[in-house]
Amino acid sequence: MTTIKIKLIKSPIGRPFTHKRTVEALGLKKIGQIVEHEDSPSIRGMIHKIDYMLEVEE
């Protein structure tokens, strides 16, 4: 499978609790941090939920 690079570009402070939990579930802790995940429907769903806080590179 292909991998996706996900970068956190906005802070989860002041966001809804479910959005904060999604950021944690993706493994992101700090602004500017980059993580790699395999491309799957569940990961795509998480990205779609908080896309305003992320930068995604395929």
PDB file of N, CA, C and O in Angstrom:
ATOM      1  N   MET A   1       0.827  -1.191   0.000  1.00  0.00           N
ATOM      2  CA  MET A   1       0.000   0.000   0.000  1.00  0.00           C
ATOM      3  C   MET A   1       0.870   1.252   0.000  1.00  0.00           C
ATOM      4  O   MET A   1       2.047   1.214   0.359  1.00  0.00           O
ATOM      5  N   THR A   2       0.274   2.337  -0.403  1.00  0.00           N
ATOM      6  CA  THR A   2       0.999   3.597  -0.411  1.00  0.00           C
ATOM      7  C   THR A   2       0.941   4.243   0.972  1.00  0.00           C
ATOM      8  O   THR A   2       0.077   3.922   1.788  1.00  0.00           O
ATOM      9  N   THR A   3       1.868   5.150   1.214  1.00  0.00           N
ATOM     10  CA  THR A   3       1.881   5.851   2.497  1.00  0.00           C
ATOM     11  C   THR A   3       1.526   7.313   2.288  1.00  0.00           C
ATOM     12  O   THR A   3       1.711   7.875   1.209  1.00  0.00           O
ATOM     13  N   ILE A   4       1.012   7.904   3.349  1.00  0.00           N
ATOM     14  CA  ILE A   4       0.624   9.316   3.344  1.00  0.00           C
ATOM     15  C   ILE A   4       1.437  10.020   4.420  1.00  0.00           C
ATOM     16  O   ILE A   4       1.571   9.508   5.532  1.00  0.00           O
ATOM     17  N   LYS A   5       1.981  11.189   4.100  1.00  0.00           N
ATOM     18  CA  LYS A   5       2.652  12.013   5.096  1.00  0.00           C
ATOM     19  C   LYS A   5       1.655  13.055   5.576  1.00  0.00           C
ATOM     20  O   LYS A   5       1.053  13.769   4.773  1.00  0.00           O
ATOM     21  N   ILE A   6       1.485  13.138   6.890  1.00  0.00           N
ATOM     22  CA  ILE A   6       0.526  14.060   7.491  1.00  0.00           C
ATOM     23  C   ILE A   6       1.293  15.012   8.402  1.00  0.00           C
ATOM     24  O   ILE A   6       2.064  14.579   9.258  1.00  0.00           O
ATOM     25  N   LYS A   7       1.074  16.313   8.210  1.00  0.00           N
ATOM     26  CA  LYS A   7       1.763  17.332   9.004  1.00  0.00           C
ATOM     27  C   LYS A   7       0.725  18.181   9.719  1.00  0.00           C
ATOM     28  O   LYS A   7      -0.240  18.636   9.105  1.00  0.00           O
ATOM     29  N   LEU A   8       0.921  18.395  11.019  1.00  0.00           N
ATOM     30  CA  LEU A   8       0.033  19.246  11.816  1.00  0.00           C
ATOM     31  C   LEU A   8       0.472  20.693  11.633  1.00  0.00           C
ATOM     32  O   LEU A   8       1.611  21.038  11.950  1.00  0.00           O
ATOM     33  N   ILE A   9      -0.427  21.551  11.122  1.00  0.00           N
ATOM     34  CA  ILE A   9      -0.061  22.944  10.873  1.00  0.00           C
ATOM     35  C   ILE A   9      -0.821  23.934  11.741  1.00  0.00           C
ATOM     36  O   ILE A   9      -0.465  25.112  11.779  1.00  0.00           O
ATOM     37  N   LYS A  10      -1.864  23.484  12.444  1.00  0.00           N
ATOM     38  CA  LYS A  10      -2.605  24.352  13.351  1.00  0.00           C
ATOM     39  C   LYS A  10      -2.777  23.656  14.686  1.00  0.00           C
ATOM     40  O   LYS A  10      -2.839  22.429  14.752  1.00  0.00           O
ATOM     41  N   SER A  11      -2.854  24.433  15.738  1.00  0.00           N
ATOM     42  CA  SER A  11      -2.977  23.900  17.081  1.00  0.00           C
ATOM     43  C   SER A  11      -4.385  23.376  17.349  1.00  0.00           C
ATOM     44  O   SER A  11      -5.366  23.973  16.904  1.00  0.00           O
ATOM     45  N   PRO A  12      -4.489  22.256  18.079  1.00  0.00           N
ATOM     46  CA  PRO A  12      -5.809  21.753  18.466  1.00  0.00           C
ATOM     47  C   PRO A  12      -6.405  22.474  19.674  1.00  0.00           C
ATOM     48  O   PRO A  12      -7.512  22.144  20.099  1.00  0.00           O
ATOM     49  N   ILE A  13      -5.695  23.446  20.232  1.00  0.00           N
ATOM     50  CA  ILE A  13      -6.209  24.194  21.376  1.00  0.00           C
ATOM     51  C   ILE A  13      -7.460  24.963  20.959  1.00  0.00           C
ATOM     52  O   ILE A  13      -7.465  25.655  19.941  1.00  0.00           O
ATOM     53  N   GLY A  14      -8.508  24.835  21.747  1.00  0.00           N
ATOM     54  CA  GLY A  14      -9.762  25.537  21.480  1.00  0.00           C
ATOM     55  C   GLY A  14     -10.651  24.834  20.467  1.00  0.00           C
ATOM     56  O   GLY A  14     -11.688  25.373  20.079  1.00  0.00           O
ATOM     57  N   ARG A  15     -10.266  23.646  20.036  1.00  0.00           N
ATOM     58  CA  ARG A  15     -11.055  22.880  19.067  1.00  0.00           C
ATOM     59  C   ARG A  15     -11.967  21.913  19.827  1.00  0.00           C
ATOM     60  O   ARG A  15     -11.756  21.670  21.015  1.00  0.00           O
ATOM     61  N   PRO A  16     -12.971  21.363  19.153  1.00  0.00           N
ATOM     62  CA  PRO A  16     -13.837  20.375  19.817  1.00  0.00           C
ATOM     63  C   PRO A  16     -13.038  19.169  20.303  1.00  0.00           C
ATOM     64  O   PRO A  16     -12.009  18.816  19.726  1.00  0.00           O
ATOM     65  N   PHE A  17     -13.524  18.549  21.364  1.00  0.00           N
ATOM     66  CA  PHE A  17     -12.836  17.425  21.992  1.00  0.00           C
ATOM     67  C   PHE A  17     -12.586  16.296  21.001  1.00  0.00           C
ATOM     68  O   PHE A  17     -11.515  15.689  21.016  1.00  0.00           O
ATOM     69  N   THR A  18     -13.556  16.005  20.140  1.00  0.00           N
ATOM     70  CA  THR A  18     -13.384  14.911  19.181  1.00  0.00           C
ATOM     71  C   THR A  18     -12.269  15.206  18.180  1.00  0.00           C
ATOM     72  O   THR A  18     -11.595  14.285  17.718  1.00  0.00           O
ATOM     73  N   HIS A  19     -12.070  16.471  17.841  1.00  0.00           N
ATOM     74  CA  HIS A  19     -10.993  16.842  16.922  1.00  0.00           C
ATOM     75  C   HIS A  19      -9.642  16.660  17.608  1.00  0.00           C
ATOM     76  O   HIS A  19      -8.684  16.206  16.982  1.00  0.00           O
ATOM     77  N   LYS A  20      -9.562  17.010  18.885  1.00  0.00           N
ATOM     78  CA  LYS A  20      -8.323  16.821  19.634  1.00  0.00           C
ATOM     79  C   LYS A  20      -7.965  15.338  19.711  1.00  0.00           C
ATOM     80  O   LYS A  20      -6.803  14.962  19.554  1.00  0.00           O
ATOM     81  N   ARG A  21      -8.971  14.503  19.952  1.00  0.00           N
ATOM     82  CA  ARG A  21      -8.746  13.065  20.036  1.00  0.00           C
ATOM     83  C   ARG A  21      -8.297  12.487  18.692  1.00  0.00           C
ATOM     84  O   ARG A  21      -7.488  11.561  18.653  1.00  0.00           O
ATOM     85  N   THR A  22      -8.818  13.029  17.599  1.00  0.00           N
ATOM     86  CA  THR A  22      -8.426  12.569  16.275  1.00  0.00           C
ATOM     87  C   THR A  22      -6.964  12.912  16.000  1.00  0.00           C
ATOM     88  O   THR A  22      -6.234  12.105  15.424  1.00  0.00           O
ATOM     89  N   VAL A  23      -6.536  14.108  16.410  1.00  0.00           N
ATOM     90  CA  VAL A  23      -5.127  14.500  16.260  1.00  0.00           C
ATOM     91  C   VAL A  23      -4.240  13.522  17.027  1.00  0.00           C
ATOM     92  O   VAL A  23      -3.213  13.079  16.512  1.00  0.00           O
ATOM     93  N   GLU A  24      -4.635  13.185  18.258  1.00  0.00           N
ATOM     94  CA  GLU A  24      -3.869  12.231  19.061  1.00  0.00           C
ATOM     95  C   GLU A  24      -3.847  10.846  18.407  1.00  0.00           C
ATOM     96  O   GLU A  24      -2.818  10.171  18.406  1.00  0.00           O
ATOM     97  N   ALA A  25      -4.978  10.434  17.858  1.00  0.00           N
ATOM     98  CA  ALA A  25      -5.081   9.109  17.234  1.00  0.00           C
ATOM     99  C   ALA A  25      -4.174   8.992  16.008  1.00  0.00           C
ATOM    100  O   ALA A  25      -3.689   7.907  15.691  1.00  0.00           O
ATOM    101  N   LEU A  26      -3.952  10.102  15.329  1.00  0.00           N
ATOM    102  CA  LEU A  26      -3.049  10.099  14.182  1.00  0.00           C
ATOM    103  C   LEU A  26      -1.584  10.094  14.618  1.00  0.00           C
ATOM    104  O   LEU A  26      -0.692   9.895  13.792  1.00  0.00           O
ATOM    105  N   GLY A  27      -1.332  10.312  15.910  1.00  0.00           N
ATOM    106  CA  GLY A  27       0.036  10.291  16.420  1.00  0.00           C
ATOM    107  C   GLY A  27       0.720  11.639  16.390  1.00  0.00           C
ATOM    108  O   GLY A  27       1.944  11.719  16.490  1.00  0.00           O
ATOM    109  N   LEU A  28      -0.060  12.701  16.254  1.00  0.00           N
ATOM    110  CA  LEU A  28       0.503  14.054  16.189  1.00  0.00           C
ATOM    111  C   LEU A  28       0.459  14.707  17.568  1.00  0.00           C
ATOM    112  O   LEU A  28      -0.549  14.642  18.271  1.00  0.00           O
ATOM    113  N   LYS A  29       1.577  15.338  17.939  1.00  0.00           N
ATOM    114  CA  LYS A  29       1.654  15.978  19.246  1.00  0.00           C
ATOM    115  C   LYS A  29       2.038  17.446  19.168  1.00  0.00           C
ATOM    116  O   LYS A  29       1.565  18.250  19.971  1.00  0.00           O
ATOM    117  N   LYS A  30       2.887  17.806  18.217  1.00  0.00           N
ATOM    118  CA  LYS A  30       3.379  19.177  18.119  1.00  0.00           C
ATOM    119  C   LYS A  30       3.119  19.745  16.737  1.00  0.00           C
ATOM    120  O   LYS A  30       3.041  19.005  15.756  1.00  0.00           O
ATOM    121  N   ILE A  31       2.987  21.051  16.665  1.00  0.00           N
ATOM    122  CA  ILE A  31       2.833  21.714  15.377  1.00  0.00           C
ATOM    123  C   ILE A  31       4.129  21.526  14.589  1.00  0.00           C
ATOM    124  O   ILE A  31       5.224  21.697  15.124  1.00  0.00           O
ATOM    125  N   GLY A  32       3.990  21.176  13.328  1.00  0.00           N
ATOM    126  CA  GLY A  32       5.149  20.939  12.474  1.00  0.00           C
ATOM    127  C   GLY A  32       5.592  19.494  12.434  1.00  0.00           C
ATOM    128  O   GLY A  32       6.446  19.129  11.626  1.00  0.00           O
ATOM    129  N   GLN A  33       5.023  18.665  13.295  1.00  0.00           N
ATOM    130  CA  GLN A  33       5.388  17.256  13.327  1.00  0.00           C
ATOM    131  C   GLN A  33       4.796  16.538  12.113  1.00  0.00           C
ATOM    132  O   GLN A  33       3.674  16.827  11.698  1.00  0.00           O
ATOM    133  N   ILE A  34       5.551  15.611  11.555  1.00  0.00           N
ATOM    134  CA  ILE A  34       5.114  14.838  10.400  1.00  0.00           C
ATOM    135  C   ILE A  34       5.077  13.361  10.780  1.00  0.00           C
ATOM    136  O   ILE A  34       6.022  12.839  11.371  1.00  0.00           O
ATOM    137  N   VAL A  35       3.975  12.692  10.434  1.00  0.00           N
ATOM    138  CA  VAL A  35       3.860  11.249  10.637  1.00  0.00           C
ATOM    139  C   VAL A  35       3.487  10.597   9.313  1.00  0.00           C
ATOM    140  O   VAL A  35       2.917  11.241   8.432  1.00  0.00           O
ATOM    141  N   GLU A  36       3.812   9.324   9.180  1.00  0.00           N
ATOM    142  CA  GLU A  36       3.467   8.574   7.981  1.00  0.00           C
ATOM    143  C   GLU A  36       2.511   7.451   8.362  1.00  0.00           C
ATOM    144  O   GLU A  36       2.729   6.744   9.345  1.00  0.00           O
ATOM    145  N   HIS A  37       1.447   7.295   7.573  1.00  0.00           N
ATOM    146  CA  HIS A  37       0.479   6.224   7.763  1.00  0.00           C
ATOM    147  C   HIS A  37       0.205   5.579   6.423  1.00  0.00           C
ATOM    148  O   HIS A  37       0.354   6.208   5.375  1.00  0.00           O
ATOM    149  N   GLU A  38      -0.199   4.314   6.461  1.00  0.00           N
ATOM    150  CA  GLU A  38      -0.627   3.649   5.240  1.00  0.00           C
ATOM    151  C   GLU A  38      -1.964   4.234   4.815  1.00  0.00           C
ATOM    152  O   GLU A  38      -2.793   4.579   5.657  1.00  0.00           O
ATOM    153  N   ASP A  39      -2.171   4.344   3.525  1.00  0.00           N
ATOM    154  CA  ASP A  39      -3.410   4.897   2.983  1.00  0.00           C
ATOM    155  C   ASP A  39      -4.537   3.885   3.165  1.00  0.00           C
ATOM    156  O   ASP A  39      -4.529   2.819   2.550  1.00  0.00           O
ATOM    157  N   SER A  40      -5.506   4.227   4.011  1.00  0.00           N
ATOM    158  CA  SER A  40      -6.652   3.351   4.247  1.00  0.00           C
ATOM    159  C   SER A  40      -7.896   4.225   4.440  1.00  0.00           C
ATOM    160  O   SER A  40      -7.775   5.413   4.738  1.00  0.00           O
ATOM    161  N   PRO A  41      -9.072   3.652   4.275  1.00  0.00           N
ATOM    162  CA  PRO A  41     -10.300   4.442   4.450  1.00  0.00           C
ATOM    163  C   PRO A  41     -10.443   5.049   5.848  1.00  0.00           C
ATOM    164  O   PRO A  41     -10.960   6.157   5.986  1.00  0.00           O
ATOM    165  N   SER A  42      -9.993   4.340   6.881  1.00  0.00           N
ATOM    166  CA  SER A  42     -10.121   4.875   8.235  1.00  0.00           C
ATOM    167  C   SER A  42      -9.212   6.091   8.437  1.00  0.00           C
ATOM    168  O   SER A  42      -9.619   7.072   9.059  1.00  0.00           O
ATOM    169  N   ILE A  43      -7.992   6.030   7.917  1.00  0.00           N
ATOM    170  CA  ILE A  43      -7.068   7.166   8.012  1.00  0.00           C
ATOM    171  C   ILE A  43      -7.602   8.335   7.196  1.00  0.00           C
ATOM    172  O   ILE A  43      -7.536   9.482   7.637  1.00  0.00           O
ATOM    173  N   ARG A  44      -8.129   8.053   6.014  1.00  0.00           N
ATOM    174  CA  ARG A  44      -8.716   9.109   5.170  1.00  0.00           C
ATOM    175  C   ARG A  44      -9.871   9.791   5.878  1.00  0.00           C
ATOM    176  O   ARG A  44     -10.032  11.006   5.765  1.00  0.00           O
ATOM    177  N   GLY A  45     -10.681   9.030   6.608  1.00  0.00           N
ATOM    178  CA  GLY A  45     -11.799   9.601   7.362  1.00  0.00           C
ATOM    179  C   GLY A  45     -11.324  10.537   8.456  1.00  0.00           C
ATOM    180  O   GLY A  45     -11.907  11.601   8.665  1.00  0.00           O
ATOM    181  N   MET A  46     -10.258  10.144   9.160  1.00  0.00           N
ATOM    182  CA  MET A  46      -9.694  10.999  10.208  1.00  0.00           C
ATOM    183  C   MET A  46      -9.132  12.279   9.600  1.00  0.00           C
ATOM    184  O   MET A  46      -9.308  13.366  10.150  1.00  0.00           O
ATOM    185  N   ILE A  47      -8.455  12.144   8.464  1.00  0.00           N
ATOM    186  CA  ILE A  47      -7.895  13.318   7.787  1.00  0.00           C
ATOM    187  C   ILE A  47      -9.012  14.261   7.359  1.00  0.00           C
ATOM    188  O   ILE A  47      -8.898  15.477   7.513  1.00  0.00           O
ATOM    189  N   HIS A  48     -10.087  13.701   6.822  1.00  0.00           N
ATOM    190  CA  HIS A  48     -11.210  14.526   6.353  1.00  0.00           C
ATOM    191  C   HIS A  48     -11.852  15.296   7.514  1.00  0.00           C
ATOM    192  O   HIS A  48     -12.286  16.435   7.341  1.00  0.00           O
ATOM    193  N   LYS A  49     -11.911  14.674   8.691  1.00  0.00           N
ATOM    194  CA  LYS A  49     -12.542  15.294   9.857  1.00  0.00           C
ATOM    195  C   LYS A  49     -11.793  16.543  10.317  1.00  0.00           C
ATOM    196  O   LYS A  49     -12.416  17.521  10.729  1.00  0.00           O
ATOM    197  N   ILE A  50     -10.464  16.516  10.249  1.00  0.00           N
ATOM    198  CA  ILE A  50      -9.670  17.648  10.743  1.00  0.00           C
ATOM    199  C   ILE A  50      -8.773  18.217   9.649  1.00  0.00           C
ATOM    200  O   ILE A  50      -7.658  18.655   9.935  1.00  0.00           O
ATOM    201  N   ASP A  51      -9.235  18.219   8.416  1.00  0.00           N
ATOM    202  CA  ASP A  51      -8.410  18.661   7.287  1.00  0.00           C
ATOM    203  C   ASP A  51      -7.974  20.121   7.379  1.00  0.00           C
ATOM    204  O   ASP A  51      -6.977  20.505   6.767  1.00  0.00           O
ATOM    205  N   TYR A  52      -8.703  20.938   8.131  1.00  0.00           N
ATOM    206  CA  TYR A  52      -8.332  22.348   8.284  1.00  0.00           C
ATOM    207  C   TYR A  52      -7.099  22.534   9.168  1.00  0.00           C
ATOM    208  O   TYR A  52      -6.528  23.624   9.200  1.00  0.00           O
ATOM    209  N   MET A  53      -6.682  21.492   9.882  1.00  0.00           N
ATOM    210  CA  MET A  53      -5.509  21.561  10.746  1.00  0.00           C
ATOM    211  C   MET A  53      -4.301  20.835  10.160  1.00  0.00           C
ATOM    212  O   MET A  53      -3.216  20.870  10.740  1.00  0.00           O
ATOM    213  N   LEU A  54      -4.481  20.179   9.019  1.00  0.00           N
ATOM    214  CA  LEU A  54      -3.439  19.311   8.481  1.00  0.00           C
ATOM    215  C   LEU A  54      -2.964  19.733   7.106  1.00  0.00           C
ATOM    216  O   LEU A  54      -3.640  20.462   6.380  1.00  0.00           O
ATOM    217  N   GLU A  55      -1.779  19.251   6.775  1.00  0.00           N
ATOM    218  CA  GLU A  55      -1.236  19.333   5.424  1.00  0.00           C
ATOM    219  C   GLU A  55      -0.886  17.888   5.043  1.00  0.00           C
ATOM    220  O   GLU A  55      -0.131  17.220   5.749  1.00  0.00           O
ATOM    221  N   VAL A  56      -1.437  17.417   3.931  1.00  0.00           N
ATOM    222  CA  VAL A  56      -1.283  16.019   3.545  1.00  0.00           C
ATOM    223  C   VAL A  56      -0.500  15.910   2.246  1.00  0.00           C
ATOM    224  O   VAL A  56      -0.767  16.631   1.284  1.00  0.00           O
ATOM    225  N   GLU A  57       0.472  14.998   2.229  1.00  0.00           N
ATOM    226  CA  GLU A  57       1.269  14.747   1.039  1.00  0.00           C
ATOM    227  C   GLU A  57       1.226  13.250   0.752  1.00  0.00           C
ATOM    228  O   GLU A  57       1.511  12.435   1.629  1.00  0.00           O
ATOM    229  N   GLU A  58       0.872  12.899  -0.465  1.00  0.00           N
ATOM    230  CA  GLU A  58       0.777  11.480  -0.823  1.00  0.00           C
ATOM    231  C   GLU A  58       2.081  10.969  -1.395  1.00  0.00           C
ATOM    232  O   GLU A  58       2.182   9.794  -1.750  1.00  0.00           O
TER     233      GLU A  58
END
